[in-house]
């Protein structure tokens, strides 16, 4: 079955650097009002961004809107202009969190070393995420 992971992420992103396909995929994950993802039976048709996040069965269209009964907070993920805010609980199948961070990193408009958020499994302490040339992880002790 796998464990649920609590995932928090906040950053300014460069919307202007995203292609139409990339922005469409992000808005789909966030269920942005007025987008084609708004309907309850909506289905996203290709093309998808050329990244491993979108090339395997990671359940990427829905993962930002799942929650576990073990975490008391319901998911609240949104994009307000260029501000991306994610709070969700998800089973980290196929390393979807790491793939998402790898995909979104080129669009993050923050200084290196900026604290972006964390993820935490039900069974352990948080893993902190910082902006860097390559995304940096720091496991808490």
C-alpha positions as CSV (number, residue, x, y, z in Angstrom):
1,X,0.0,0.0,0.0
2,X,2.7,2.5,0.9
3,X,2.8,5.4,3.4
4,X,1.3,8.8,3.0
5,X,3.7,11.7,2.7
6,X,2.8,15.2,3.9
7,X,4.2,17.7,1.3
8,X,4.5,21.4,1.7
9,X,6.0,23.6,-1.0
10,X,5.9,27.4,-1.5
11,X,7.8,29.4,-4.2
12,X,7.5,32.2,-6.7
13,X,7.7,30.8,-10.2
14,X,8.4,32.3,-13.6
15,X,5.2,31.7,-15.5
16,X,6.7,33.4,-18.5
17,X,9.4,30.7,-18.8
18,X,6.8,27.9,-19.0
19,X,5.6,26.7,-22.3
20,X,1.9,26.6,-22.9
21,X,2.0,22.8,-22.4
22,X,3.9,23.1,-19.1
23,X,1.6,25.8,-17.8
24,X,-1.4,23.7,-18.9
25,X,-0.1,20.7,-17.0
26,X,0.6,22.8,-13.8
27,X,-2.9,24.3,-13.9
28,X,-4.3,20.8,-14.4
29,X,-2.5,19.6,-11.3
30,X,-3.7,22.6,-9.3
31,X,-7.3,22.5,-10.7
32,X,-7.2,26.2,-11.6
33,X,-10.6,27.7,-12.0
34,X,-11.5,28.3,-15.6
35,X,-9.0,25.8,-16.9
36,X,-10.0,22.6,-18.7
37,X,-9.3,20.7,-15.4
38,X,-12.2,22.3,-13.6
39,X,-14.8,19.8,-14.5
40,X,-15.3,16.7,-12.3
41,X,-14.9,14.3,-15.2
42,X,-12.3,16.3,-17.1
43,X,-9.5,14.4,-18.8
44,X,-6.3,16.0,-19.9
45,X,-5.4,15.1,-23.5
46,X,-1.8,15.1,-24.8
47,X,0.6,16.7,-25.4
48,X,2.3,16.5,-22.0
49,X,5.6,18.1,-21.0
50,X,8.7,16.1,-21.9
51,X,9.8,15.1,-18.4
52,X,9.8,11.8,-16.4
53,X,7.0,13.2,-14.1
54,X,4.6,12.9,-17.1
55,X,6.0,9.8,-18.7
56,X,5.1,7.1,-16.2
57,X,2.1,6.1,-14.2
58,X,2.6,8.6,-11.4
59,X,-1.0,9.8,-11.2
60,X,0.3,13.3,-11.7
61,X,-3.0,14.9,-12.7
62,X,-4.5,14.2,-9.3
63,X,-1.7,14.0,-6.8
64,X,-1.9,17.6,-5.4
65,X,-5.5,16.9,-4.4
66,X,-5.2,13.8,-2.3
67,X,-5.2,13.4,1.5
68,X,-4.9,10.8,4.2
69,X,-7.0,10.3,7.3
70,X,-3.7,10.3,9.1
71,X,-3.0,14.0,8.4
72,X,-5.7,16.3,9.7
73,X,-5.3,19.0,7.1
74,X,-7.0,18.8,3.8
75,X,-5.0,19.6,0.7
76,X,-4.8,23.2,-0.4
77,X,-2.8,23.7,-3.5
78,X,-3.0,26.8,-5.7
79,X,-1.2,29.2,-8.0
80,X,-1.9,32.9,-7.4
81,X,-0.2,34.5,-10.4
82,X,3.4,33.4,-10.0
83,X,3.1,32.2,-6.4
84,X,2.9,28.4,-6.1
85,X,1.6,27.0,-2.8
86,X,1.2,23.3,-2.2
87,X,-0.1,21.5,0.8
88,X,-1.1,17.9,0.3
89,X,-0.7,14.3,1.4
90,X,0.1,11.7,-1.1
91,X,1.6,8.2,-1.5
92,X,5.0,8.9,-3.1
93,X,4.7,6.2,-5.8
94,X,7.4,6.3,-8.4
95,X,9.0,9.2,-6.5
96,X,6.4,11.7,-7.7
97,X,7.5,14.3,-5.2
98,X,11.1,14.2,-6.3
99,X,10.0,14.2,-10.0
100,X,7.7,17.2,-9.5
101,X,10.5,19.2,-7.7
102,X,12.9,18.3,-10.5
103,X,10.4,19.4,-13.1
104,X,9.4,22.7,-11.4
105,X,13.0,23.7,-10.4
106,X,13.9,25.6,-13.6
107,X,10.9,27.8,-13.1
108,X,11.5,28.7,-9.5
109,X,12.2,32.4,-9.0
110,X,14.0,32.3,-5.7
111,X,17.6,32.7,-4.6
112,X,19.8,29.7,-4.0
113,X,19.5,28.5,-0.4
114,X,15.9,29.6,-0.2
115,X,13.7,27.2,1.9
116,X,11.0,25.8,-0.4
117,X,9.3,23.4,1.9
118,X,9.5,19.9,3.2
119,X,8.0,16.4,2.9
120,X,7.5,13.9,5.7
121,X,6.5,10.3,5.7
122,X,4.1,9.0,8.4
123,X,7.1,7.1,9.8
124,X,9.8,9.7,10.1
125,X,11.0,13.2,10.4
126,X,10.8,15.9,7.7
127,X,13.1,16.2,4.7
128,X,13.7,19.9,4.0
129,X,13.9,21.3,0.5
130,X,16.1,24.2,-0.5
131,X,16.7,25.9,-3.8
132,X,20.1,25.3,-5.4
133,X,21.7,24.6,-8.8
134,X,20.4,21.1,-8.1
135,X,17.7,20.8,-5.6
136,X,19.1,20.2,-2.1
137,X,17.6,17.9,0.4
138,X,18.3,17.9,4.1
139,X,17.0,15.2,6.4
140,X,16.2,16.3,9.9
141,X,17.8,14.4,12.7
